[in-house]
Amino acid sequence: MATTKKFKLAHVQSRSYKLARGRRYYYVYVDGRGVGYVSERAFARSKMSLVKSVSLVNNELDTNGFVTTDAINYVTDKHGSVVDVNSVKRSADRISEKTPGRYVVTYCYGKASGKVAVTVRNDANEGISKADAKLGKGGNVGKTWFPHELAFRSNYNAQVSSHTYVGTDKHGKKTAKLTTKFYEPNSFSLLEGSQETNVRGNVQGLDVYGQDMVTTNFYGGLESSKDGARGHIVCRVNFPLYL
């Protein structure tokens, strides 16, 4: 398979395995391409990755609090599969931002465990200032685009209409123009319909680096107003641009 260093930033998935001599060997897909069977011992098993600490602004009007699952980077089970963060046991579901203090949240899933220190700062006036700035002259108004035809599973045709992006300098003078058609997959390779692989067509941002294009795609719909909302950063390498 070559060195695992090559796959450090790849999208690795599996949906089947075989048992041999008491061990599991998963058939692995890397970025949607099947590469062969890999022992589960190659995966990070029963591991938990948490943020080092959380610092919150003191907000006496807070009604929702800090959702403690947001401090989880990932958690794996005994076979190396990533588990739903809501399956992780926590000592607190939310931390209120109303009361200053230091709170330690413990996390546990199987043999994996960890702790995160959450601090609510004590300055109730932090970030509050008098709005005395004068209204300035507005700049150019840009018209955004909406995909006319989303490419769903098994249909990866380009969008029907091209999309043009115009860049201006601080004086409003046009400095760059980009017209492109890009493929908008509905999901990443396997596990169709899951939050982990669902891309959706709600593009929130776009940037171009040479011939590579990066977009941020928001998982909208009914989940958009919930704590479980998800998003993806999608990179299209050697993307065709029309300048």
trRosetta pair geometry for C-beta under 8 A, 3 or more apart (Angstrom, degrees):
i j d omega theta_ij theta_ji phi_ij phi_ji
1 4 7.7 35 107 -76 119 64
1 7 8.0 -21 154 -25 115 135
1 35 5.7 73 -125 157 102 123
1 36 6.4 -136 -77 50 103 122
1 38 7.3 16 -43 -86 160 110
2 6 5.3 15 114 9 124 147
3 6 5.7 117 75 -10 74 93
4 7 5.6 -64 -162 44 57 104
4 8 7.2 92 141 -62 73 72
4 42 7.3 -174 -89 -175 141 114
5 8 5.8 -12 -161 -32 42 114
6 10 7.5 25 127 -28 66 130
7 10 4.2 -61 -153 26 69 129
7 12 6.2 63 173 -65 123 120
7 30 5.7 -82 -122 -133 119 133
10 30 5.0 7 152 -166 144 96
10 31 5.3 -85 -160 -38 100 97
11 30 7.2 132 72 -164 54 47
11 31 5.3 99 46 -87 91 55
11 32 7.5 27 83 -27 117 71
11 188 5.7 -91 162 180 158 142
11 189 7.2 159 113 15 124 127
12 28 6.1 -18 -164 -166 96 111
12 29 7.2 153 -155 81 46 54
12 30 5.5 -13 -100 -104 74 71
13 28 7.3 140 76 -156 37 61
13 29 4.8 -19 66 61 88 103
13 188 7.8 154 -34 123 143 106
13 189 6.1 175 36 94 146 128
13 190 4.6 -178 133 43 149 129
13 191 6.6 -132 -154 -6 137 113
13 197 7.7 31 -90 -83 147 129
14 17 6.9 57 154 -63 129 89
14 26 4.1 29 -178 170 163 120
14 27 5.9 146 -142 74 99 51
14 28 5.0 -48 -76 -98 108 55
14 29 6.7 167 -80 12 51 78
14 190 8.0 122 -44 66 3 170
15 27 7.8 -41 52 70 57 98
15 190 5.6 -156 -34 -170 125 141
15 191 6.9 -177 -81 -60 118 80
16 26 7.2 140 88 -151 42 65
16 27 5.1 4 74 31 93 115
17 24 4.8 10 166 -171 142 99
17 25 6.0 155 -162 76 84 40
17 26 4.4 -43 -95 -94 100 61
17 27 6.9 -160 -90 1 43 71
17 40 7.5 19 -136 -56 144 110
18 24 7.6 143 73 -153 33 55
18 25 5.3 -22 61 61 82 97
18 27 7.8 63 -8 -38 94 94
18 37 6.9 -38 34 -126 110 139
19 22 7.1 6 -174 -110 101 13
19 23 7.1 151 -152 73 62 32
19 24 6.2 -36 -97 -95 65 57
19 25 7.7 165 -95 16 17 81
20 23 6.1 -32 70 61 68 83
20 25 5.9 7 18 -6 114 124
23 39 6.0 -8 152 -143 131 101
23 40 6.8 -160 -179 31 87 98
23 41 7.1 -34 -155 -24 129 108
24 39 7.4 117 86 -155 55 55
24 40 4.4 36 77 -19 103 129
24 79 6.2 -8 58 -140 157 110
25 37 4.3 35 156 176 114 116
25 38 6.6 161 -160 72 73 23
25 39 5.6 -40 -103 -90 78 51
25 40 7.2 -123 -87 -22 29 76
26 37 6.7 155 78 -148 29 66
26 38 5.7 -28 63 61 83 80
26 40 6.2 89 -15 -75 106 79
27 34 6.8 -11 167 -147 102 103
27 36 7.1 -100 -140 167 68 19
27 37 5.5 -41 -89 -88 60 69
28 34 7.6 132 90 -149 45 55
28 35 5.6 -34 90 56 94 98
28 36 6.7 -7 45 70 90 46
28 37 7.3 130 3 -123 85 20
28 38 4.9 15 -18 9 133 120
29 32 5.9 -4 168 -137 118 13
29 33 6.3 149 -160 66 76 27
29 34 5.4 -42 -99 -86 78 52
29 35 7.0 140 -121 4 26 83
29 189 5.8 179 135 163 143 150
29 190 6.1 135 45 -23 151 126
30 33 5.8 -32 67 62 71 85
30 35 5.1 21 7 -19 111 135
31 189 7.3 153 162 -42 27 138
32 188 6.9 -130 -63 180 101 70
32 189 3.5 -160 -101 -85 81 118
32 190 7.6 177 -112 -20 63 77
38 42 5.2 -72 169 40 109 144
38 43 7.9 104 122 -42 117 92
39 42 5.4 111 73 -14 77 95
40 43 5.5 -48 -167 25 57 115
40 45 6.8 66 153 -72 97 126
40 79 5.2 -65 -153 -162 142 71
40 80 5.4 -174 -165 9 86 126
41 45 7.7 -49 -119 -14 40 132
42 80 7.9 35 76 -113 57 168
43 76 7.0 -164 149 -172 109 153
43 79 7.3 30 72 146 143 50
43 80 2.7 57 115 -151 139 153
43 81 7.9 20 158 -46 157 42
44 47 4.2 -46 159 18 104 149
44 76 5.4 134 101 18 84 156
44 80 6.0 118 60 -133 42 88
45 76 6.0 -115 -128 119 28 123
45 77 7.4 -34 -153 103 73 42
45 78 5.6 36 -177 -166 109 35
45 79 6.4 -112 -121 143 108 1
45 80 4.6 -58 -80 -64 75 75
46 76 6.5 -80 -36 92 15 86
46 77 6.9 -3 -76 172 60 25
46 78 5.2 22 -54 -96 102 58
46 110 5.5 -108 -124 106 99 124
46 111 4.3 12 -171 66 139 106
46 112 4.8 -168 178 -48 64 93
47 74 7.9 27 101 102 94 94
47 75 7.3 -168 94 -146 51 45
47 76 5.0 25 45 37 81 110
47 112 5.8 101 176 -110 2 125
48 72 7.6 -67 -165 -139 91 94
48 74 7.7 -161 -143 97 41 51
48 75 4.8 4 -111 -112 79 86
48 76 7.8 -145 -68 24 48 65
48 88 7.8 112 -124 -127 122 133
48 107 6.3 173 -176 108 149 122
48 109 6.6 139 -82 36 119 104
48 112 3.9 134 -31 169 104 115
48 113 6.5 163 23 20 151 6
48 114 4.8 -150 106 -9 128 123
49 72 7.5 98 82 -170 62 59
49 73 3.8 -56 109 66 106 122
49 74 5.2 27 42 47 111 75
49 75 7.5 -152 27 -70 64 50
50 71 5.6 23 -162 142 93 93
50 72 6.0 -43 -107 -107 74 49
50 73 6.4 -157 -91 5 18 90
50 107 6.4 160 -78 26 137 147
50 114 4.7 -180 -1 120 134 144
50 115 7.6 -178 77 72 162 20
50 116 5.1 -127 162 -65 132 111
51 54 6.4 80 94 -61 133 84
51 71 4.8 -106 30 -157 107 75
51 72 8.0 -83 -7 -49 83 14
51 73 6.8 132 -51 -44 65 95
51 116 6.2 55 68 -129 78 128
52 116 7.7 132 142 -130 14 82
53 116 6.6 161 -111 -168 37 77
53 117 4.9 -20 -124 68 95 93
53 118 7.5 172 -169 -83 66 35
53 119 7.0 16 173 0 112 104
54 66 6.7 133 150 178 146 156
54 71 5.7 -82 -48 -94 129 117
54 95 8.0 136 96 46 137 149
54 116 6.2 46 -5 158 104 117
54 117 7.3 -172 33 96 69 50
54 118 4.4 -10 68 -115 112 76
54 119 7.0 175 92 26 59 64
55 119 5.0 -12 -114 66 68 104
55 121 6.5 45 -177 -44 93 104
56 59 7.7 -85 157 5 102 101
56 66 5.8 -108 -84 -52 142 136
56 95 7.2 -178 -9 104 157 118
56 97 5.0 -122 151 -114 132 102
56 118 6.8 23 -10 180 115 92
56 119 6.8 -179 24 91 75 51
56 120 4.9 -28 72 -107 110 65
56 121 6.7 -160 84 4 51 80
57 97 6.7 28 80 -168 58 129
57 121 6.2 -29 -123 43 35 114
57 126 5.7 -144 -145 86 98 124
57 127 6.4 -15 -140 5 143 138
58 97 6.5 171 -138 167 28 83
58 98 7.7 59 -165 -152 71 18
58 100 5.6 -19 -101 -75 122 92
58 120 5.8 94 -91 165 71 90
58 121 5.3 -106 -29 83 93 70
58 122 6.1 65 -59 -138 146 14
58 123 6.1 170 24 69 128 41
58 124 4.9 -84 112 -93 128 54
58 126 6.5 103 36 22 93 116
59 62 4.2 98 97 -47 107 100
59 97 4.3 23 42 118 96 124
59 98 6.8 -63 87 -80 57 50
60 98 5.3 73 -127 -136 46 81
60 124 6.2 22 -28 -143 112 117
62 65 6.2 94 155 -72 120 49
62 96 6.0 145 100 -166 130 72
62 97 3.9 136 -59 55 162 100
62 98 5.3 -138 47 -51 109 79
64 67 7.6 -37 152 -46 103 91
64 94 7.2 -126 154 -149 57 143
65 94 3.6 86 104 165 135 116
65 95 5.6 168 -175 72 105 32
65 96 4.7 -60 -102 -88 109 46
65 97 6.4 177 -120 -11 51 78
66 70 6.9 -107 180 45 83 128
66 94 6.2 149 69 -160 45 68
66 95 4.4 -14 52 55 105 93
66 96 8.0 -135 14 -53 77 9
66 97 6.6 102 -29 -56 93 96
66 118 6.4 -178 81 -156 151 139
67 70 5.0 92 82 -16 88 107
67 93 7.3 -31 -142 161 65 69
67 94 5.8 -31 -96 -101 47 84
67 227 5.0 145 -101 -146 167 134
68 71 5.9 -39 -170 17 57 113
68 90 5.1 145 103 -176 140 154
68 92 5.7 129 -44 92 150 78
68 93 6.1 -151 21 -170 113 21
68 94 6.5 -139 -17 -85 88 28
68 95 6.6 96 -69 -17 94 95
68 105 5.1 -163 -142 -162 132 160
68 107 8.0 -173 151 -78 115 102
68 116 7.6 160 -157 62 92 131
68 118 7.6 -86 -108 -52 90 148
69 72 5.5 -42 -168 15 56 119
69 85 4.4 110 -163 138 112 125
69 86 6.4 -15 -102 -77 152 59
69 88 7.2 140 -115 53 89 116
69 90 7.3 -114 -67 -40 69 151
69 227 7.3 95 55 151 122 124
70 227 8.0 -105 -54 -169 101 102
71 105 7.0 122 46 72 154 138
71 107 8.0 -151 91 -50 110 138
71 116 4.6 69 162 -157 150 178
71 118 7.5 -99 -67 -75 147 106
72 75 6.2 -38 -166 -28 124 103
72 85 4.7 158 75 -131 148 119
72 88 6.4 153 -96 27 153 162
72 107 6.9 149 -88 -133 105 158
74 82 5.4 -61 -162 -129 110 109
75 82 7.0 104 70 -153 48 63
75 83 5.2 -49 94 50 98 101
75 85 6.8 124 16 -105 115 62
75 87 7.9 -149 84 74 136 96
75 88 5.5 136 -5 -79 168 124
75 107 7.8 -132 -85 155 135 127
75 109 5.1 73 172 39 140 151
75 112 5.8 156 -153 107 95 152
76 79 7.9 -125 168 72 97 48
76 80 5.3 -11 180 -148 135 33
76 81 6.2 142 -152 67 82 28
76 82 5.7 -50 -94 -88 73 46
76 83 6.7 146 -126 -6 21 88
76 112 7.1 129 58 -55 61 155
77 80 7.3 -51 65 17 64 18
77 81 5.2 -7 34 57 106 86
77 83 5.4 99 -46 -53 94 117
77 109 7.4 -88 -95 143 65 114
77 110 6.3 105 -142 -12 65 153
78 110 6.1 -140 -47 -179 93 158
78 111 7.2 79 -88 17 93 113
82 196 7.5 130 86 -110 134 149
83 87 5.1 -88 159 61 116 134
83 88 7.2 129 100 -54 120 84
83 109 6.3 -175 64 180 152 153
84 87 4.7 94 72 -10 87 105
85 88 5.7 -38 -167 11 51 117
86 228 7.7 -25 -45 -94 129 114
87 109 6.5 71 113 -122 90 123
88 107 5.4 0 164 -165 123 100
88 108 7.0 147 -171 67 77 35
88 109 4.6 -66 -114 -55 76 117
89 107 7.1 142 80 -159 57 47
89 108 4.6 -26 66 66 108 91
89 109 6.7 162 15 -74 78 60
90 93 6.3 123 83 -83 125 46
90 105 6.0 -3 -168 -180 101 108
90 106 7.1 158 -152 82 50 52
90 107 5.6 -12 -100 -102 76 70
90 108 7.9 177 -75 23 35 70
91 104 7.9 19 62 109 148 67
91 105 5.5 -169 52 -150 99 57
91 106 4.4 67 -23 40 122 87
91 107 8.0 -95 -3 -59 81 42
92 95 6.1 71 125 -68 139 77
92 103 7.1 -27 23 163 161 131
92 105 5.3 -97 41 -114 101 101
95 103 5.4 176 -128 67 128 153
95 105 7.2 -99 -54 -58 121 125
95 118 5.0 -165 -30 124 176 153
95 120 7.1 -159 148 -52 113 112
96 99 6.0 51 94 19 112 91
96 120 7.6 -3 99 -81 58 156
97 120 5.6 174 -139 -129 53 118
98 120 7.9 -10 54 -176 27 155
99 120 6.4 84 89 83 48 154
100 120 5.0 -148 -123 104 39 95
100 121 6.5 -47 -126 125 100 20
100 122 3.8 52 -135 -95 159 74
101 119 7.6 -142 107 -144 33 56
101 120 5.7 20 42 46 58 103
102 117 6.2 -13 -171 -170 100 102
102 118 7.4 151 -160 80 50 47
102 119 5.1 -16 -106 -102 75 80
102 120 8.0 -153 -73 24 34 66
103 117 7.4 145 78 -160 42 52
103 118 4.6 -24 68 66 95 98
103 119 7.6 178 23 -80 68 33
103 120 7.5 38 -2 -9 108 98
104 115 5.6 0 -177 -174 101 117
104 116 7.3 160 -154 79 56 38
104 117 5.5 -27 -99 -101 74 66
104 118 7.5 176 -86 20 23 75
105 115 6.8 156 80 -155 46 63
105 116 5.1 -15 59 60 98 90
105 118 6.0 41 -12 -10 111 118
106 113 7.1 -5 -177 -171 92 101
106 114 7.6 170 -154 92 56 36
106 115 5.2 -28 -101 -99 65 84
107 113 6.3 164 90 -154 63 53
107 114 5.1 -8 57 61 107 79
107 115 7.1 -176 15 -82 79 33
107 116 7.2 41 -16 -4 115 100
108 112 7.3 153 -154 91 43 59
108 113 4.6 0 -104 -107 74 94
109 112 5.0 -9 66 65 83 105
109 113 7.6 174 25 -76 52 55
121 126 6.4 20 105 -12 133 160
123 126 4.0 92 102 -46 113 103
125 128 4.9 -92 -166 44 66 119
138 141 7.6 15 149 -56 123 90
139 168 7.7 167 177 86 118 139
139 172 6.4 -171 -156 -90 84 97
140 168 5.9 87 26 8 142 165
140 172 5.4 132 -36 -139 111 96
142 166 6.9 -167 -123 57 112 95
145 161 8.0 -158 -159 102 122 115
145 163 4.5 -98 -1 -131 177 112
147 150 5.5 82 120 -75 135 71
147 159 5.8 -111 -144 -120 87 125
147 184 6.4 -28 -122 1 155 167
147 201 5.1 -86 35 174 152 133
147 203 7.8 103 -35 5 114 112
148 159 6.3 107 42 -174 86 96
148 160 4.8 -76 86 49 127 114
148 161 5.1 79 2 12 138 109
149 157 7.6 -25 118 88 129 110
149 159 5.9 154 56 -144 86 60
149 160 4.7 86 5 -16 125 106
150 184 5.9 -86 -148 98 67 130
150 186 7.2 81 153 -84 109 93
150 201 4.4 -106 -116 -44 115 152
151 155 5.3 -147 -160 108 73 81
151 156 5.2 74 173 -122 139 36
151 157 5.9 -175 -108 50 112 60
151 158 7.9 -24 -61 -98 134 10
151 159 7.7 -99 -33 -71 102 61
151 183 6.0 -40 36 -164 164 70
151 184 4.9 140 31 65 100 73
151 185 6.4 -47 98 -89 110 33
151 186 6.9 -138 104 -36 61 83
152 155 5.4 34 59 46 65 110
152 186 4.6 35 -141 -47 54 141
153 185 7.8 56 -92 -167 52 79
153 186 5.0 -77 -45 51 70 131
153 187 6.4 -3 -81 26 102 105
153 192 6.3 21 -93 -128 151 133
156 183 5.2 23 -177 -157 90 125
156 185 6.3 -9 -109 -87 101 81
157 183 7.7 172 97 -117 15 88
158 181 4.2 46 -178 147 124 124
158 182 7.1 121 -138 55 85 5
158 183 6.2 -72 -96 -75 58 69
159 162 7.4 138 87 -89 109 29
159 163 7.1 24 80 -23 154 104
159 181 5.2 -151 46 -151 89 88
159 182 7.0 22 -6 51 111 49
159 184 6.9 53 -62 -3 98 116
162 179 5.2 30 159 180 128 100
162 180 6.8 153 -160 73 88 19
162 181 5.3 -75 -108 -61 72 91
162 242 7.6 -45 -148 50 138 140
163 179 7.0 166 82 -149 38 57
163 180 6.1 -30 62 64 86 70
163 181 7.3 130 13 -90 82 48
164 177 6.7 -11 -170 -172 101 91
164 178 6.9 155 -156 85 52 48
164 179 4.5 -18 -99 -96 81 84
165 177 7.4 159 84 -157 52 44
165 178 4.5 -11 58 62 98 101
165 179 7.7 -177 20 -75 64 38
165 180 7.8 -9 6 15 105 103
165 206 7.2 -132 -78 87 157 134
166 174 5.8 -49 -175 -131 110 107
166 176 7.2 160 -158 88 44 57
166 177 5.3 -6 -108 -107 73 76
166 178 7.8 -165 -72 25 34 67
167 174 7.2 105 78 -157 49 61
167 175 5.2 -61 104 67 96 90
167 176 3.8 14 43 54 119 100
167 177 7.4 -138 22 -63 75 38
167 178 7.7 50 -16 -4 100 101
168 171 7.9 -127 166 71 98 51
168 172 5.4 -10 174 -152 138 31
168 173 6.1 146 -156 70 85 31
168 174 5.6 -51 -97 -94 79 42
168 175 6.1 129 -131 7 25 90
169 172 7.3 -47 69 18 64 18
169 173 5.2 -5 36 56 104 89
169 175 5.1 88 -39 -39 90 133
174 177 6.7 20 176 -56 119 99
177 243 7.3 126 85 -156 72 64
178 208 6.8 -174 -128 -12 158 154
178 241 6.6 -48 -151 -161 97 112
178 242 7.9 117 -167 70 54 59
178 243 6.5 -30 -110 -104 62 75
179 242 4.9 -48 82 84 91 106
179 243 7.7 166 32 -93 77 26
180 213 7.4 134 179 -87 166 158
180 239 7.6 29 -154 145 134 116
180 240 7.6 152 -141 99 91 67
180 241 5.6 -42 -94 -126 111 65
180 242 6.2 169 -87 26 53 86
181 240 8.0 -10 59 86 79 107
182 213 6.6 -105 -104 87 144 155
182 215 7.9 151 111 -30 159 140
182 236 6.3 -145 -152 -19 120 173
182 239 6.6 -4 -114 -160 106 127
183 236 7.5 144 49 -120 90 136
184 199 7.5 -169 180 114 71 130
184 201 5.2 51 164 -110 142 93
184 203 7.9 -95 -119 -47 122 114
185 188 7.2 97 112 -77 136 43
185 199 5.7 79 90 26 79 151
186 198 7.2 -34 158 -145 70 69
186 199 6.2 176 174 46 19 98
186 200 7.3 40 -149 -78 60 33
186 201 7.9 -36 -103 -42 65 88
187 191 7.7 -141 169 85 132 66
187 192 5.3 140 67 -123 166 68
187 193 7.3 -38 -87 -29 154 33
187 194 8.0 96 -148 44 130 69
187 197 4.7 52 -173 133 98 97
187 198 5.2 -38 -103 -103 94 46
187 199 5.9 -169 -95 0 30 88
188 196 8.0 -79 49 125 122 72
188 197 4.2 -122 49 -151 90 88
188 199 6.6 115 -36 -49 77 103
188 232 7.9 -179 -36 -136 121 157
189 197 6.9 -102 56 -148 65 133
190 197 6.7 -133 79 -98 52 165
191 194 4.4 -26 150 11 109 133
191 196 6.6 1 108 68 145 108
191 197 4.9 135 81 3 101 143
192 197 7.0 -87 -98 93 30 131
193 198 6.6 17 -153 -71 17 115
194 197 5.2 60 66 25 95 95
194 198 6.4 -166 81 -23 39 94
195 198 5.9 -51 -123 27 28 112
195 219 6.4 53 -146 -156 82 169
195 223 7.6 170 -110 -143 117 171
195 228 7.2 -82 -115 163 162 103
195 230 4.8 132 -180 -7 104 156
196 230 7.8 -108 -82 -160 32 160
198 219 5.9 82 98 -119 109 114
198 230 7.5 97 66 81 98 132
199 217 5.1 14 -180 114 76 160
199 232 5.6 -72 -123 46 69 148
199 234 6.4 46 -141 -69 121 139
200 217 5.7 158 70 166 78 110
200 218 6.9 -64 86 88 131 45
200 219 5.4 142 4 -114 140 50
200 220 6.0 172 170 20 155 83
200 221 7.6 -131 -114 -15 143 105
201 217 7.4 -60 -126 -143 11 113
202 217 6.1 111 70 -165 64 68
202 218 4.4 -66 105 62 121 88
202 219 7.5 -179 43 -74 125 10
202 220 4.5 106 -37 -24 157 122
203 206 6.4 26 168 -57 125 100
203 215 5.0 -48 -138 -174 108 127
203 216 7.1 110 -160 71 60 51
203 217 5.7 -38 -96 -98 56 72
203 218 7.9 163 -104 12 8 80
204 215 7.9 127 44 176 57 80
204 216 4.7 -53 62 94 100 102
204 217 7.0 166 7 -104 86 18
204 218 5.0 73 -38 -26 122 111
204 231 7.5 -31 12 -141 138 131
205 215 6.7 163 85 -154 55 55
205 216 4.4 28 44 28 98 112
206 213 6.8 -12 -165 -174 94 101
206 214 7.3 155 -153 85 46 53
206 215 5.0 -11 -101 -103 75 83
206 216 7.9 -129 -61 18 42 71
207 213 7.4 164 86 -155 42 58
207 214 5.1 -11 61 60 89 99
207 215 8.0 174 22 -79 60 42
208 212 7.2 154 -159 85 56 48
208 213 5.2 -23 -104 -103 76 75
208 214 7.7 -175 -82 21 29 72
208 239 7.9 -114 -129 65 95 128
208 241 7.0 72 -145 -93 143 145
209 212 4.9 -17 68 67 89 100
209 213 7.8 176 25 -84 66 28
209 214 7.0 31 2 -8 105 110
211 237 7.7 50 108 179 91 49
211 238 5.0 15 127 -125 124 43
211 239 6.0 171 164 43 69 60
211 241 6.8 -142 -131 1 64 113
212 235 6.1 -2 -179 -172 112 97
212 236 6.7 165 -158 82 61 54
212 237 5.3 -17 -111 -118 100 50
212 238 6.9 -3 -78 -32 70 33
212 239 6.2 101 -130 6 28 101
213 235 7.4 159 84 -155 44 50
213 236 4.7 -5 59 54 92 106
213 239 4.4 -40 5 36 107 162
213 241 7.6 145 -55 -73 118 107
214 233 6.4 0 -172 -179 104 94
214 234 7.0 160 -153 83 54 47
214 235 5.0 -17 -100 -101 83 73
214 236 7.6 -166 -75 20 36 69
215 233 7.6 171 86 -154 40 51
215 234 5.2 -13 61 60 87 98
215 236 7.7 28 2 -7 100 105
216 231 6.3 14 179 170 91 123
216 232 7.4 171 -155 87 51 44
216 233 5.5 -25 -102 -101 72 69
216 234 7.7 167 -94 17 22 76
217 231 6.4 166 87 -162 50 74
217 232 4.9 -10 59 60 101 91
217 233 7.8 173 19 -89 76 20
217 234 5.7 30 -6 -7 120 120
218 224 7.2 57 151 -117 115 102
218 229 7.6 -5 -171 174 92 111
218 231 4.9 -30 -110 -107 54 102
219 223 6.0 -19 125 82 103 131
219 224 7.4 -166 104 -80 59 72
219 229 6.2 173 75 -168 96 65
219 230 4.1 24 21 69 143 82
219 231 6.0 -137 1 -78 83 44
219 232 7.5 81 -44 -11 95 89
220 223 7.4 146 154 60 18 82
220 224 4.7 5 -149 -67 58 125
221 224 6.2 147 58 -22 37 97
222 225 7.8 -66 179 31 42 92
222 226 7.6 25 137 -11 68 122
223 226 5.3 -75 -156 40 54 114
223 228 5.7 -79 -155 92 108 93
223 229 5.1 150 140 -97 89 63
223 230 7.1 -6 132 11 142 81
224 229 5.5 67 -130 -113 31 125
225 229 7.5 111 6 -58 13 125
226 229 5.8 147 67 -40 66 82
236 239 4.2 65 117 -76 110 122
